[in-house]
Amino acid sequence: MKRAAISLLALLAVVSTGCSAWESRRAALNAPNADVAGTWTGKTTGDGKFYPVTMTLEQTGTDVTGAINISGRPDLSGRVRGTVEGEVLKLSLTMQPIPVAKCGSSKTT
């Protein structure tokens, strides 16, 4: 009986934690849309190093565009596009076309 009560309390704690996280996310999504336009600076880590980050964003309604520059990481820098919903900003790095060098010839004789 005691073991069943402990198991039930543990299950209730897990469910409560999950519900709390969902409530926080739902509140963030239902909040008035954030104004994210402007220049943002900060730093991130990777490979045991700190990398300075600068992000310049423009916002029209819920649509967001701009650029991100992570110093020392050109592979993670470039144009971004996304949306803002409440207090939640979703961004994706838009990949630039990669120039391809033309080698050889396809002309046959």
C-alpha positions in Angstrom: 0.0 0.0 0.0 2.8 2.4 1.0 4.7 1.6 -2.2 1.6 2.3 -4.3 1.1 5.6 -2.6 4.7 6.6 -3.3 4.4 5.6 -6.9 1.2 7.6 -7.3 2.9 10.7 -5.7 5.9 10.3 -8.1 3.6 10.0 -11.1 1.6 13.1 -9.9 4.8 15.1 -9.6 5.9 14.2 -13.1 2.5 15.1 -14.6 2.4 18.3 -12.6 5.8 19.3 -13.9 4.8 18.6 -17.5 1.6 20.6 -17.1 3.5 23.5 -15.6 5.9 23.6 -18.5 3.0 23.5 -21.0 1.2 26.3 -19.1 4.3 28.4 -19.3 4.6 27.9 -23.0 0.9 28.5 -23.6 1.1 31.8 -21.6 4.2 32.8 -23.7 2.3 32.1 -27.0 -0.8 33.9 -25.8 1.0 37.0 -24.7 1.0 40.1 -26.9 3.5 39.7 -29.8 7.0 40.8 -28.8 8.8 43.6 -30.6 12.1 42.0 -31.6 13.2 44.5 -34.2 16.7 46.0 -33.6 20.2 44.9 -33.0 20.8 42.1 -30.4 24.2 41.1 -29.1 25.4 38.3 -26.9 27.5 35.2 -26.9 27.2 31.5 -27.4 29.4 28.6 -26.7 30.6 25.7 -28.8 33.7 23.5 -28.8 34.6 24.8 -25.4 34.8 28.4 -26.7 32.8 31.6 -26.5 31.6 33.2 -29.7 30.2 36.8 -29.9 26.9 37.0 -31.6 25.2 40.0 -33.3 21.7 39.7 -34.7 19.9 42.5 -36.6 16.2 41.9 -37.0 13.4 43.7 -38.9 9.8 42.9 -38.0 6.6 43.4 -40.0 3.6 42.1 -37.9 4.6 38.6 -37.0 7.2 38.1 -39.8 10.8 38.6 -38.9 13.8 38.8 -41.2 17.4 39.9 -40.6 21.0 38.7 -40.3 23.0 36.8 -37.6 26.7 37.0 -37.3 28.5 34.5 -35.0 32.2 35.6 -35.0 34.4 32.7 -36.0 31.5 30.7 -37.4 30.6 31.7 -40.9 28.8 28.4 -41.3 26.3 29.6 -38.7 26.1 33.2 -39.9 23.9 34.7 -42.6 20.3 35.7 -43.3 17.5 34.6 -41.0 13.8 34.5 -41.4 11.0 33.5 -39.0 8.0 34.5 -37.0 7.1 35.8 -33.5 4.1 34.5 -31.7 3.5 36.1 -28.4 6.9 35.9 -26.6 8.2 33.1 -28.7 10.6 33.9 -31.6 11.3 31.1 -34.1 14.2 31.8 -36.6 15.8 29.7 -39.3 19.0 30.4 -41.1 18.3 30.8 -44.8 21.0 29.1 -46.8 22.7 31.1 -49.5 23.3 29.5 -52.9 26.8 28.0 -53.1 28.7 29.1 -56.3 29.9 26.0 -58.2 33.0 26.3 -60.3 32.6 24.9 -63.8 35.3 22.5 -64.7 35.9 20.8 -68.0 33.7 20.9 -71.1 30.6 19.1 -72.2 31.3 19.8 -75.9 31.9 16.6 -77.9 33.5 16.5 -81.4 
